[in-house]
Amino acid sequence: MVKIAIMGFGVVGSGVWEVLTKNAASIAKRAGDEIGIKYILDIRDFPDHPAKNLIIKDFDKILNDDEVSIVVETIGGLEPAYTYTKKLLEKGKHVVTSNKELVAKHGPELLRIAKEKNINYFFEAGVGGGIPIIRPLQNCLAGNQITEIAGILNGTTNYILTQMSKYSLSFEEALKQAQEKGYAERNPSNDVDGHDACRKIAILSSIAYSHYVNYVNIYTEGISKVTKEDMEYAEELGCTIKLIAMSKKLDSTTVFARVSPLMILQKSPFANVDDVFNAILVKGDAIGDVMFYGQGAGKLPTASAVVGDIIDIVKHIDKSYVYTWGISGDIKVLNIDETTCRFFVRVKYKDLSKAKDAVSIIFNDCMIVNTHKPIGENEFAFVTHEMKEREFKEKISQLEKLPAIEKVLSIIRYDENI
């Protein structure tokens, strides 16, 4: 029997216990050995839980017990998860995690330690929850040169945008509903400000391009400024708005990466990915386009991915599986000002005729949005041609200074090709 420990007994940790307990027989057959949970580390007590006798509060018990060969880290956050994980790897114990923040920040270092100790640091559940994506990128698509990745990587924001689009809710109303359903935290900034999706696209890009893409260098914009009026304009344009995380390998030294709301056509494969579902599109030179779709979060879907990693380690308990980005160094992320895009812009005017003339002059070849119904008061919208972000900022600055324009209400990137 292979003995394991679980650190952190929250939603995901308790889900791992549940899956391992409920499916013990079938998991043993797939793994080639029985898997037994020896410890569950948590600062809380669980007096009514069936696993209450496994609960401990002393990390050193896990660290110093030679019987425990695999440890599941579902604590979340950077500390004490980083310190514990590093000590466990240095001690020669395999570690499986769902902690995308830790992987995005310290992945290269932890992977190097795992390689040196001939053990494994696996994190399939760190991106996409129950959607298998890490292993397919590293194994099934290994024969490809991956050129581009794009996806809806956060279920909370996708749920909010779905409610805004389908039911004309405001951002605040949709967020409150998401919190009531348990999809959003009381402090939802990690999701709605785009940080969660940023870490995930950084991890996926690092694996796909075999170099560390540092998430702090990725331009990240959340959804809190998206309004129901923006959604109405999107509908008039045959579009919808999604939070899209994307990256593209430009050459051997540089990648483009960005997380932001994006206005996309209704025919886009992402347009009908609704509620808490995620979707990830991978482009390879040999395979073409491959789409991964499913529930990106939740107790059991995420636990399923964790258990999959545990099984993989048990099947190859003496083998170290190395992710190449842990040893291949960093790759440059192109500055957002140097990237190109089209932009949807809403403006509030003082003089409609002069405002439209000014927009046409400043944004040459722009498309004024003609709507079938009035949206807002004293406003109109337009879509620019493709231009560099730096150029767009300069033109918007010019527009805002004109007396015919009261203010710019919204700016959302627009892409007909994704």
C-alpha positions, -999 to 999 in steps of 0.1 A, spaced: 0 0 0 12 35 -9 7 59 20 -2 95 13 -10 127 32 -34 156 24 -24 191 35 -55 214 36 -89 199 42 -111 226 25 -132 221 -6 -105 204 -28 -88 185 0 -120 170 13 -129 162 -23 -97 142 -27 -105 122 5 -140 116 -9 -128 104 -43 -100 82 -28 -124 67 -3 -154 61 -25 -135 48 -55 -107 30 -36 -111 -4 -53 -112 10 -89 -83 34 -81 -62 6 -68 -67 -14 -100 -57 16 -121 -27 25 -100 -15 -11 -95 -15 -7 -57 -38 4 -29 -36 40 -18 -41 48 19 -45 82 35 -24 83 67 -26 120 76 -48 150 69 -31 183 80 -54 212 89 -55 239 116 -92 232 121 -109 203 138 -135 182 121 -152 163 150 -182 151 129 -162 141 98 -155 103 91 -119 112 86 -116 130 120 -90 104 133 -66 113 105 -65 150 113 -32 164 126 -18 199 131 19 191 131 35 193 96 67 176 108 48 144 113 42 142 76 77 154 67 95 129 89 73 99 83 91 77 58 59 57 51 44 87 34 57 89 -1 31 112 -17 17 145 -3 -13 164 -17 -11 201 -12 -45 218 -13 -37 246 12 -38 273 -14 -19 306 -15 18 310 -12 25 304 25 28 280 42 22 260 10 56 270 -6 77 263 26 59 230 31 62 219 -5 99 228 -8 107 208 24 87 178 12 105 177 -21 139 182 -6 130 152 17 123 131 -13 85 130 -12 63 134 -43 39 163 -42 6 168 -60 -11 202 -59 -41 222 -72 -24 255 -62 -20 275 -93 -7 305 -75 22 285 -61 30 268 -94 29 301 -113 52 318 -88 77 291 -78 71 263 -104 106 264 -119 124 261 -85 101 233 -72 104 214 -105 142 217 -104 142 202 -68 119 174 -79 143 166 -108 173 166 -85 156 142 -61 142 120 -88 106 126 -77 76 143 -91 58 176 -86 24 174 -104 -2 201 -108 -29 189 -134 -56 204 -111 -39 238 -111 -54 247 -145 -88 239 -157 -99 220 -126 -112 187 -138 -103 194 -175 -72 174 -185 -49 199 -201 -14 198 -185 -7 161 -194 -21 164 -229 2 194 -235 32 176 -222 25 142 -237 -2 139 -263 7 171 -282 45 167 -276 51 162 -313 37 196 -321 52 231 -320 25 248 -299 20 282 -314 -10 296 -295 -33 291 -265 -65 309 -257 -92 301 -232 -119 309 -207 -100 298 -177 -121 311 -148 -156 298 -140 -166 326 -117 -161 354 -142 -177 333 -170 -208 328 -148 -210 365 -141 -206 375 -178 -232 348 -188 -258 363 -164 -251 398 -177 -254 387 -213 -285 364 -210 -305 383 -183 -293 419 -186 -279 420 -151 -254 446 -140 -220 434 -129 -229 440 -93 -261 420 -95 -244 391 -113 -216 390 -88 -240 389 -59 -258 360 -75 -225 342 -80 -216 347 -44 -250 334 -32 -245 302 -53 -210 297 -39 -192 304 -73 -176 336 -60 -157 343 -28 -167 370 -4 -137 389 -16 -138 380 -53 -109 401 -66 -87 371 -74 -113 361 -100 -130 393 -112 -97 412 -115 -83 384 -137 -54 372 -115 -66 336 -114 -68 334 -152 -34 351 -155 -17 325 -134 -33 297 -154 -23 311 -188 12 316 -175 14 279 -165 0 267 -198 23 289 -218 53 278 -198 46 242 -205 36 247 -242 67 268 -250 91 250 -227 102 283 -210 90 300 -179 64 327 -186 63 349 -155 28 358 -147 38 392 -133 47 403 -169 13 394 -183 -11 423 -189 -42 415 -168 -75 433 -168 -106 421 -151 -144 423 -158 -156 448 -131 -159 476 -157 -180 456 -181 -216 469 -181 -249 456 -193 -249 484 -219 -217 469 -233 -235 436 -235 -264 452 -254 -239 467 -279 -222 434 -283 -256 418 -291 -262 444 -318 -228 435 -333 -235 398 -333 -210 394 -305 -207 385 -268 -181 394 -242 -159 368 -224 -128 370 -202 -102 355 -225 -67 346 -215 -44 341 -244 -8 337 -254 11 333 -287 47 323 -293 61 350 -315 97 337 -319 123 317 -299 127 346 -274 93 363 -271 57 355 -264 26 376 -264 3 371 -235 -28 389 -222 -59 385 -200 -88 408 -206 -125 410 -215 -128 404 -252 -158 411 -276 -160 380 -298 -184 369 -325 -213 346 -317 -198 320 -341 -166 318 -320 -161 285 -303 -159 304 -270 -192 323 -274 -214 294 -262 -192 284 -233 -215 296 -205 -219 296 -167 -190 280 -147 -176 260 -177 -141 266 -191 -127 260 -225 -91 260 -237 -81 262 -274 -46 249 -283 -30 255 -317 -3 232 -329 16 230 -362 7 193 -368 -27 189 -350 -42 223 -359 -68 234 -334 -78 213 -303 -104 224 -278 -107 212 -242 -140 218 -225 -156 211 -191 -161 223 -156 -131 243 -147 -136 243 -109 -156 227 -81 -149 201 -54 -151 168 -73 -139 179 -108 -107 194 -92 -103 164 -68 -106 141 -99 -75 158 -115 -56 156 -82 -63 119 -79 -53 113 -115 -19 128 -106 -16 105 -76 -24 74 -97 2 84 -122 29 87 -95 19 54 -79 21 37 -113 56 51 -118 67 55 -82 105 54 -89 104 75 -120 108 113 -122 88 130 -149 103 164 -157 84 194 -171 109 211 -194 100 246 -184 114 240 -149 149 240 -164 147 260 -196 149 296 -183 125 325 -188 111 339 -220 103 375 -227 66 387 -226 59 414 -252 50 447 -236 12 453 -240 19 487 -257 36 469 -286 7 445 -292 -21 451 -317 -58 448 -314 -91 463 -324 -111 482 -298 -148 487 -290 -154 522 -275 -185 538 -260 -185 575 -256 -209 600 -240 -213 631 -262 -222 668 -258 -227 673 -296 -235 641 -316 -225 654 -350 -192 669 -339 -184 639 -318 -189 614 -347 -169 636 -370 -141 637 -344 -141 599 -340 -140 595 -378 -110 618 -381 -90 605 -352 -98 568 -357 -96 565 -395 -116 537 -409 -135 530 -377 -170 515 -377 -198 534 -360 -222 510 -343 -257 514 -356 -282 500 -331 -318 490 -336 -328 504 -302 -314 533 -281 -287 522 -256 -279 546 -228 -284 584 -230 -264 607 -252 -240 580 -262 -228 560 -292 -201 534 -298 -176 525 -325 -150 498 -333 -116 507 -344 -94 491 -370 -64 471 -358 -37 492 -342 -10 491 -315 -21 496 -280 3 526 -277 -13 543 -307 -48 536 -294 -40 552 -260 -27 583 -278 -59 586 -299 -82 581 -270 -63 608 -251 -69 631 -280 -106 622 -282 -112 628 -244 -99 664 -247 -124 674 -274 -154 697 -263 -179 675 -282 -170 645 -260 -182 644 -224 -163 612 -215 -153 577 -227 -176 552 -210 -161 518 -220 -131 503 -238 -132 466 -246 -109 448 -270 -126 433 -301 -115 402 -320 -134 386 -349 -108 359 -354 -107 341 -321 
